[in-house]
Protein backbone atom coordinates (compact mmCIF):
# COMPACT_ATOMS: atom_id res chain seq x y z
CA UNK A 1 0.00 0.00 0.00
CA UNK A 2 1.37 3.36 -1.08
CA UNK A 3 1.83 6.04 1.56
CA UNK A 4 -0.16 9.22 0.94
CA UNK A 5 1.85 12.02 -0.55
CA UNK A 6 2.07 14.83 1.96
CA UNK A 7 1.83 18.43 0.75
CA UNK A 8 5.16 19.45 2.22
CA UNK A 9 6.12 23.07 1.60
CA UNK A 10 9.17 23.44 -0.62
CA UNK A 11 12.11 25.58 0.49
CA UNK A 12 11.14 28.22 -2.07
CA UNK A 13 7.54 28.42 -0.81
CA UNK A 14 8.80 28.71 2.79
CA UNK A 15 11.02 31.57 1.71
CA UNK A 16 8.13 33.28 -0.10
CA UNK A 17 5.95 32.95 3.02
CA UNK A 18 8.68 34.43 5.23
CA UNK A 19 9.24 37.34 2.84
CA UNK A 20 5.50 37.94 2.63
CA UNK A 21 5.23 38.14 6.43
CA UNK A 22 8.00 40.74 6.40
CA UNK A 23 6.16 42.71 3.72
CA UNK A 24 8.83 41.86 1.13
CA UNK A 25 6.73 40.70 -1.81
CA UNK A 26 8.32 40.03 -5.18
CA UNK A 27 7.25 43.47 -6.42
CA UNK A 28 8.83 45.18 -3.41
CA UNK A 29 12.05 43.20 -3.89
CA UNK A 30 12.14 44.22 -7.56
CA UNK A 31 11.78 47.88 -6.60
CA UNK A 32 14.43 47.62 -3.88
CA UNK A 33 16.83 46.19 -6.46
CA UNK A 34 15.92 48.92 -8.95
CA UNK A 35 16.50 51.61 -6.31
CA UNK A 36 19.88 50.09 -5.49
CA UNK A 37 20.89 50.15 -9.18
CA UNK A 38 19.80 53.79 -9.48
CA UNK A 39 21.76 54.62 -6.32
CA UNK A 40 24.91 53.00 -7.72
CA UNK A 41 24.45 54.96 -10.95
CA UNK A 42 24.17 58.23 -9.00
CA UNK A 43 27.25 57.34 -6.98
CA UNK A 44 29.26 56.72 -10.15
CA UNK A 45 28.12 60.07 -11.59
CA UNK A 46 29.37 61.73 -8.40
CA UNK A 47 32.67 59.84 -8.61
CA UNK A 48 33.09 61.03 -12.21
CA UNK A 49 33.26 64.61 -11.02
CA UNK A 50 35.93 65.51 -13.61
CA UNK A 51 33.84 64.24 -16.55
CA UNK A 52 31.33 66.84 -17.87
CA UNK A 53 27.69 65.95 -17.25
CA UNK A 54 26.86 66.12 -20.97
CA UNK A 55 29.67 63.67 -21.74
CA UNK A 56 28.23 61.23 -19.20
CA UNK A 57 24.85 61.59 -20.91
CA UNK A 58 26.56 60.89 -24.26
CA UNK A 59 27.80 57.50 -23.06
CA UNK A 60 24.55 56.71 -21.24
CA UNK A 61 22.51 57.55 -24.34
CA UNK A 62 24.76 55.45 -26.58
CA UNK A 63 24.27 52.37 -24.39
CA UNK A 64 20.51 52.99 -24.15
CA UNK A 65 20.25 53.46 -27.93
CA UNK A 66 21.92 50.13 -28.69
CA UNK A 67 19.81 48.22 -26.15
CA UNK A 68 16.54 49.80 -27.35
CA UNK A 69 17.26 49.23 -31.05
CA UNK A 70 18.16 45.57 -30.47
CA UNK A 71 15.09 45.09 -28.27
CA UNK A 72 12.74 46.68 -30.82
CA UNK A 73 14.18 44.54 -33.63
CA UNK A 74 13.79 41.37 -31.57
CA UNK A 75 10.14 42.26 -30.90
CA UNK A 76 9.67 43.24 -34.56
CA UNK A 77 8.54 46.79 -33.82
CA UNK A 78 8.97 48.94 -36.94
CA UNK A 79 8.99 52.67 -37.55
CA UNK A 80 9.56 55.50 -35.13
CA UNK A 81 6.23 55.52 -33.32
CA UNK A 82 2.91 57.16 -34.07
CA UNK A 83 2.84 60.25 -31.83
CA UNK A 84 6.24 61.63 -32.80
CA UNK A 85 5.61 65.11 -31.38
CA UNK A 86 4.97 63.87 -27.84
CA UNK A 87 7.77 61.30 -28.18
CA UNK A 88 10.18 64.10 -29.14
CA UNK A 89 9.04 66.24 -26.21
CA UNK A 90 9.54 63.27 -23.87
CA UNK A 91 13.10 62.92 -25.10
CA UNK A 92 13.79 66.66 -24.89
CA UNK A 93 12.34 67.10 -21.40
CA UNK A 94 14.00 63.92 -20.13
CA UNK A 95 17.39 64.72 -21.62
CA UNK A 96 17.47 68.28 -20.29
CA UNK A 97 16.31 67.12 -16.87
CA UNK A 98 19.03 64.47 -16.71
CA UNK A 99 21.74 66.96 -17.70
CA UNK A 100 20.66 69.33 -14.91
CA UNK A 101 20.30 66.44 -12.45
CA UNK A 102 23.79 65.09 -13.15
CA UNK A 103 25.18 68.61 -12.83
CA UNK A 104 23.60 69.01 -9.40
CA UNK A 105 24.91 65.61 -8.28
CA UNK A 106 28.44 66.68 -9.20
CA UNK A 107 28.18 70.05 -7.45
CA UNK A 108 25.96 69.46 -4.40
CA UNK A 109 25.90 67.01 -1.49
CA UNK A 110 24.61 63.73 -2.92
CA UNK A 111 21.59 63.40 -0.59
CA UNK A 112 20.49 67.00 -1.25
CA UNK A 113 20.63 66.54 -5.02
CA UNK A 114 18.72 63.24 -4.87
CA UNK A 115 16.06 64.65 -2.54
CA UNK A 116 15.48 67.69 -4.76
CA UNK A 117 14.89 65.35 -7.68
CA UNK A 118 12.26 63.51 -5.63
CA UNK A 119 10.08 66.61 -6.11
CA UNK A 120 9.38 65.40 -9.66
CA UNK A 121 6.14 63.53 -8.66
CA UNK A 122 4.76 66.76 -7.20
CA UNK A 123 5.46 68.66 -10.42
CA UNK A 124 3.95 65.74 -12.35
CA UNK A 125 0.65 66.13 -10.47
CA UNK A 126 0.60 69.94 -10.79
CA UNK A 127 1.34 69.81 -14.54
CA UNK A 128 -1.36 67.16 -15.04
CA UNK A 129 -3.78 69.47 -13.19
CA UNK A 130 -2.87 72.49 -15.34
CA UNK A 131 -2.50 70.79 -18.73
CA UNK A 132 -4.59 67.61 -18.60
CA UNK A 133 -7.30 68.86 -16.26
CA UNK A 134 -6.77 66.11 -13.69
CA UNK A 135 -8.40 66.56 -10.29
CA UNK A 136 -6.33 68.06 -7.48
CA UNK A 137 -7.79 68.29 -3.97
CA UNK A 138 -6.97 70.72 -1.17
CA UNK A 139 -5.20 68.07 0.93
CA UNK A 140 -2.62 67.58 -1.81
CA UNK A 141 -1.71 71.27 -1.68
CA UNK A 142 -0.91 70.76 2.00
CA UNK A 143 1.45 67.92 1.03
CA UNK A 144 3.09 70.20 -1.55
CA UNK A 145 3.53 72.89 1.09
CA UNK A 146 5.24 70.43 3.44
CA UNK A 147 7.73 69.49 0.70
CA UNK A 148 8.51 73.07 -0.25
CA UNK A 149 9.05 74.07 3.37
CA UNK A 150 11.66 71.30 3.41
CA UNK A 151 13.17 72.69 0.19
CA UNK A 152 13.65 76.13 1.72
CA UNK A 153 15.23 74.60 4.83
CA UNK A 154 17.77 72.66 2.76
CA UNK A 155 18.69 75.80 0.83
CA UNK A 156 18.67 78.07 3.86
CA UNK A 157 20.69 75.94 6.28
CA UNK A 158 23.29 74.28 4.03
CA UNK A 159 26.05 76.62 2.84
CA UNK A 160 27.28 73.95 0.38
CA UNK A 161 24.08 74.30 -1.68
CA UNK A 162 24.90 77.01 -4.22
CA UNK A 163 21.89 79.02 -5.47
CA UNK A 164 22.62 78.25 -9.14
CA UNK A 165 22.75 74.48 -8.63
CA UNK A 166 19.76 74.62 -6.28
CA UNK A 167 17.70 76.25 -9.04
CA UNK A 168 19.02 73.71 -11.55
CA UNK A 169 17.85 70.90 -9.26
CA UNK A 170 14.34 72.40 -9.03
CA UNK A 171 14.17 72.86 -12.81
CA UNK A 172 15.40 69.27 -13.33
CA UNK A 173 12.55 67.98 -11.14
CA UNK A 174 10.05 70.16 -13.03
CA UNK A 175 11.24 68.92 -16.44
CA UNK A 176 11.10 65.34 -15.16
CA UNK A 177 7.47 66.02 -14.28
CA UNK A 178 6.91 67.21 -17.86
CA UNK A 179 8.57 64.03 -19.19
CA UNK A 180 6.45 61.80 -16.92
CA UNK A 181 3.27 63.43 -18.24
CA UNK A 182 4.43 62.76 -21.81
CA UNK A 183 5.03 59.11 -20.90
CA UNK A 184 1.54 58.87 -19.38
CA UNK A 185 0.04 60.26 -22.60
CA UNK A 186 1.99 57.69 -24.65
CA UNK A 187 1.36 54.61 -22.51
CA UNK A 188 -1.56 53.33 -24.60
CA UNK A 189 -0.21 54.22 -28.04
CA UNK A 190 3.51 53.41 -28.03
CA UNK A 191 5.71 50.43 -27.24
CA UNK A 192 7.64 51.03 -23.96
CA UNK A 193 11.00 50.59 -25.72
CA UNK A 194 9.95 53.19 -28.30
CA UNK A 195 9.28 55.67 -25.50
CA UNK A 196 12.72 54.96 -24.05
CA UNK A 197 14.37 55.11 -27.51
CA UNK A 198 13.42 58.75 -28.00
CA UNK A 199 15.62 59.74 -25.08
CA UNK A 200 18.88 58.81 -26.90
CA UNK A 201 17.42 59.85 -30.27
CA UNK A 202 17.05 63.41 -28.99
CA UNK A 203 20.01 63.62 -26.62
CA UNK A 204 22.71 61.87 -28.69
CA UNK A 205 22.98 64.53 -31.45
CA UNK A 206 22.93 67.35 -28.87
CA UNK A 207 25.51 65.60 -26.65
CA UNK A 208 27.82 64.87 -29.61
CA UNK A 209 27.77 68.51 -30.78
CA UNK A 210 28.25 69.76 -27.21
CA UNK A 211 31.25 67.49 -26.63
CA UNK A 212 32.85 68.32 -30.00
CA UNK A 213 32.51 72.09 -29.91
CA UNK A 214 32.30 72.99 -26.24
CA UNK A 215 33.55 70.54 -23.62
CA UNK A 216 35.20 67.12 -23.78
CA UNK A 217 37.50 65.26 -21.42
CA UNK A 218 38.96 61.96 -22.58
CA UNK A 219 38.23 59.28 -19.95
CA UNK A 220 41.20 57.41 -18.52
CA UNK A 221 41.54 54.02 -16.82
CA UNK A 222 38.51 53.00 -14.77
CA UNK A 223 36.48 55.96 -16.04
CA UNK A 224 35.67 54.02 -19.24
CA UNK A 225 34.16 51.21 -17.18
CA UNK A 226 32.26 53.64 -14.96
CA UNK A 227 30.70 55.33 -18.00
CA UNK A 228 29.63 51.96 -19.40
CA UNK A 229 28.19 50.93 -16.03
CA UNK A 230 26.03 54.07 -15.89
CA UNK A 231 24.22 53.00 -19.05
CA UNK A 232 23.90 49.35 -18.00
CA UNK A 233 22.72 50.12 -14.44
CA UNK A 234 20.12 52.53 -15.77
CA UNK A 235 18.63 49.94 -18.11
CA UNK A 236 18.58 47.27 -15.38
CA UNK A 237 16.96 49.68 -12.92
CA UNK A 238 14.28 50.71 -15.41
CA UNK A 239 13.53 47.06 -16.20
CA UNK A 240 13.03 46.01 -12.59
CA UNK A 241 11.15 49.19 -11.73
CA UNK A 242 8.71 48.40 -14.56
CA UNK A 243 8.35 44.81 -13.33
CA UNK A 244 7.65 46.06 -9.81
CA UNK A 245 4.82 48.33 -10.97
CA UNK A 246 3.38 45.51 -13.08
CA UNK A 247 2.96 42.99 -10.25
CA UNK A 248 2.57 45.14 -7.12
CA UNK A 249 0.24 47.83 -5.83
CA UNK A 250 1.45 51.22 -7.04
CA UNK A 251 1.23 52.86 -3.60
CA UNK A 252 3.48 50.27 -1.96
CA UNK A 253 6.04 50.30 -4.79
CA UNK A 254 6.15 54.09 -4.97
CA UNK A 255 6.79 54.34 -1.23
CA UNK A 256 9.62 51.82 -1.46
CA UNK A 257 11.28 53.86 -4.20
CA UNK A 258 12.07 56.62 -1.70
CA UNK A 259 14.44 54.36 0.20
CA UNK A 260 16.96 55.68 -2.30
CA UNK A 261 17.62 58.56 0.07
CA UNK A 262 19.12 56.05 2.53
CA UNK A 263 21.66 55.01 -0.09
CA UNK A 264 22.35 58.66 -0.93
CA UNK A 265 23.01 59.50 2.72
CA UNK A 266 25.16 56.38 3.19
CA UNK A 267 27.19 56.77 -0.01
CA UNK A 268 27.62 60.49 0.63
CA UNK A 269 29.02 59.83 4.08
CA UNK A 270 31.23 56.85 3.12
CA UNK A 271 32.71 58.19 -0.12
CA UNK A 272 32.58 61.98 0.28
CA UNK A 273 32.37 62.52 4.07
CA UNK A 274 29.08 64.41 3.66
CA UNK A 275 27.17 65.19 6.86
CA UNK A 276 24.16 67.41 7.57
CA UNK A 277 23.11 69.59 10.48
CA UNK A 278 19.78 69.00 12.21
CA UNK A 279 17.92 71.69 10.24
CA UNK A 280 18.98 70.34 6.84
CA UNK A 281 18.11 66.81 7.98
CA UNK A 282 14.62 68.00 8.98
CA UNK A 283 14.32 69.75 5.60
CA UNK A 284 15.20 66.55 3.72
CA UNK A 285 12.69 64.65 5.83
CA UNK A 286 9.92 67.19 5.13
CA UNK A 287 10.58 67.09 1.38
CA UNK A 288 10.29 63.32 1.33
CA UNK A 289 7.26 63.30 3.65
CA UNK A 290 5.28 65.63 1.41
CA UNK A 291 6.11 63.64 -1.71
CA UNK A 292 5.33 60.25 -0.15
CA UNK A 293 2.02 61.48 1.30
CA UNK A 294 0.99 62.86 -2.08
CA UNK A 295 1.98 59.71 -4.01
CA UNK A 296 0.19 57.46 -1.50
CA UNK A 297 -2.94 59.64 -1.53
CA UNK A 298 -2.99 59.77 -5.34
CA UNK A 299 -2.63 56.00 -5.68
CA UNK A 300 -5.39 55.36 -3.14
CA UNK A 301 -7.66 57.65 -5.15
CA UNK A 302 -6.89 55.71 -8.33
CA UNK A 303 -7.51 52.37 -6.59
CA UNK A 304 -10.86 53.64 -5.28
CA UNK A 305 -11.89 54.70 -8.77
CA UNK A 306 -10.95 51.27 -10.15
CA UNK A 307 -12.97 49.47 -7.44
CA UNK A 308 -16.00 51.70 -8.06
CA UNK A 309 -15.74 51.05 -11.79
CA UNK A 310 -15.62 47.28 -11.27
CA UNK A 311 -18.64 47.46 -8.94
CA UNK A 312 -20.59 49.38 -11.58
CA UNK A 313 -19.72 46.76 -14.19
CA UNK A 314 -20.93 43.95 -11.93
CA UNK A 315 -24.21 45.75 -11.19
CA UNK A 316 -24.90 46.59 -14.83
MOUR-V692953 format. One line per field, one symbol per residue. phi: phi as a letter, one per 30 degrees, with the letter a starting at -180 (. if undefined). burial: 1 if it has 24 or more other C-alpha atoms within 12 Angstrom, else 0. A space follows every 10 residues. Layout:
phi: ???
burial: ???
//
This chain:
phi: .ddddddddd eddddddddd ddicddddde dedddddddd ddddeddddd ceeddddedd dddddddddd ddddchccib iccdddddde dddddddded ddddedbbee dddddeddde eddedddddd cciddbcedd dddddedddd edddddcbdd ddeddddddd dddddddddd dddddcdccb deddddeddd eddedddddd ddcbbbbddb hdddddddde dddddddddd ddddddcbdd ddddddddde dddddddddd cbhdbbdddd ddddddeddd dddddddddd dddddddddd dddddd
burial: 0000000000 0000000000 0000111111 1111111111 1111111110 1111111111 1111101110 0100000000 1000011111 1111111111 1111111111 1111111111 1111111100 0000010001 0011111111 1111100101 1000111111 1111111111 1110010001 1111111111 1111111100 1000000000 0010011111 1111111111 1111100101 1111111111 1111111100 0000010001 1111111111 1111111110 0000000000 000000
//
